Amino acid sequence: LLTDDVYARLEQVSDDLDAAIRPAVEARGLTIQRVGSMFTIFFRGAPPRNFDQVKECDMGRFGRFHRAALDNGVYLPPSQYEVAFIPATLTDEQVQAAAKGILAALEAVDAPPPKH
């Protein structure tokens, strides 16, 4: 089932999502690492190269981002130590919806907390 066409589609879907979210990720001083159809947004200014550097990530901020992503319909791994896998079966509309949800989650993390 894994034909050249499937791999080409997978790369296109991954490229499209990356292109849609990378500028917003980097504008916030965060890092997105992608290899093929796998990606992680690290809440750290430079790409981590080892486990000690991953532990330097802002885990609290990542947790708020993860919750906001869920609230916006995007189901990402719940840990900064995990990678998201992009399926080849995503439609262009679903890629746009995922990008919109991730961008909204990034904005929510940047917003000041509500006053009670």
C-alpha positions as CSV (number, residue, x, y, z in Angstrom):
1,L,0.0,0.0,0.0
2,L,3.0,2.3,0.5
3,T,3.4,3.4,-3.1
4,D,5.5,6.3,-4.4
5,D,2.3,8.3,-4.7
6,V,1.5,7.8,-1.1
7,Y,5.0,8.9,0.0
8,A,4.7,11.9,-2.4
9,R,1.3,12.9,-0.8
10,L,2.7,12.4,2.7
11,E,5.6,14.7,1.9
12,Q,3.2,17.3,0.4
13,V,0.8,17.2,3.4
14,S,3.8,17.5,5.8
15,D,5.3,20.4,3.8
16,D,2.0,22.2,3.7
17,L,1.4,22.0,7.5
18,D,5.0,23.0,8.2
19,A,4.8,26.0,5.9
20,A,1.6,27.1,7.6
21,I,2.8,27.0,11.2
22,R,6.6,27.4,11.1
23,P,6.6,31.3,10.8
24,A,4.3,31.6,13.9
25,V,6.4,29.1,15.9
26,E,9.7,30.8,15.1
27,A,8.2,34.3,15.7
28,R,7.5,33.2,19.3
29,G,11.1,32.1,19.8
30,L,10.2,28.4,19.6
31,T,11.6,25.6,17.5
32,I,9.9,23.2,15.1
33,Q,11.8,20.1,14.2
34,R,10.4,18.0,11.3
35,V,11.7,14.9,9.6
36,G,9.4,13.7,6.9
37,S,6.0,13.3,8.4
38,M,7.1,13.6,12.0
39,F,7.3,16.9,13.9
40,T,7.6,18.5,17.3
41,I,7.3,22.0,18.5
42,F,9.9,22.6,21.2
43,F,9.3,25.3,23.7
44,R,12.9,26.3,23.5
45,G,14.7,28.9,21.4
46,A,17.2,26.5,19.8
47,P,16.7,22.9,18.6
48,P,17.5,20.5,21.3
49,R,20.3,18.1,20.5
50,N,20.2,15.9,23.5
51,F,17.9,14.9,26.4
52,D,19.3,17.5,28.8
53,Q,18.4,20.2,26.3
54,V,14.9,18.9,25.9
55,K,14.5,19.1,29.7
56,E,15.2,22.9,29.3
57,C,12.0,23.3,27.4
58,D,9.2,25.3,29.0
59,M,7.0,22.4,30.0
60,G,4.4,24.6,31.6
61,R,4.0,26.6,28.4
62,F,3.9,23.4,26.3
63,G,1.1,22.1,28.6
64,R,-1.0,25.2,28.0
65,F,-0.3,24.9,24.3
66,H,-1.3,21.3,24.2
67,R,-4.6,22.0,26.1
68,A,-5.3,24.9,23.7
69,A,-4.6,22.7,20.7
70,L,-7.1,20.1,22.0
71,D,-9.6,22.9,22.5
72,N,-9.1,23.8,18.9
73,G,-9.5,20.2,17.6
74,V,-5.9,19.3,17.1
75,Y,-4.8,16.1,18.9
76,L,-1.0,16.3,19.5
77,P,1.1,14.1,21.7
78,P,0.7,15.3,25.3
79,S,4.5,15.4,26.1
80,Q,7.3,17.5,24.9
81,Y,9.2,14.2,24.6
82,E,7.0,12.8,21.9
83,V,6.6,13.4,18.2
84,A,3.5,14.0,16.1
85,F,2.9,11.9,13.1
86,I,1.2,13.4,10.1
87,P,-1.0,10.9,8.1
88,A,-0.9,10.8,4.3
89,T,-4.7,10.6,4.3
90,L,-5.3,14.2,5.4
91,T,-7.2,16.3,2.9
92,D,-6.1,19.8,2.1
93,E,-9.0,21.1,4.2
94,Q,-7.9,19.0,7.2
95,V,-4.3,20.3,6.9
96,Q,-5.7,23.9,6.9
97,A,-7.9,23.1,9.9
98,A,-4.9,21.6,11.8
99,A,-2.8,24.6,11.0
100,K,-5.6,26.9,12.1
101,G,-5.9,25.0,15.4
102,I,-2.2,25.0,16.0
103,L,-2.0,28.8,15.3
104,A,-4.9,29.5,17.6
105,A,-3.2,27.4,20.3
106,L,0.0,29.4,19.9
107,E,-2.0,32.6,20.2
108,A,-3.8,31.3,23.3
109,V,-0.4,30.6,25.0
110,D,0.7,34.1,24.3
111,A,-2.5,35.7,25.6
112,P,-2.5,36.9,29.2
113,P,-4.4,34.7,31.6
114,P,-8.0,35.7,32.3
115,K,-8.7,37.9,35.3
116,H,-11.1,36.5,37.8
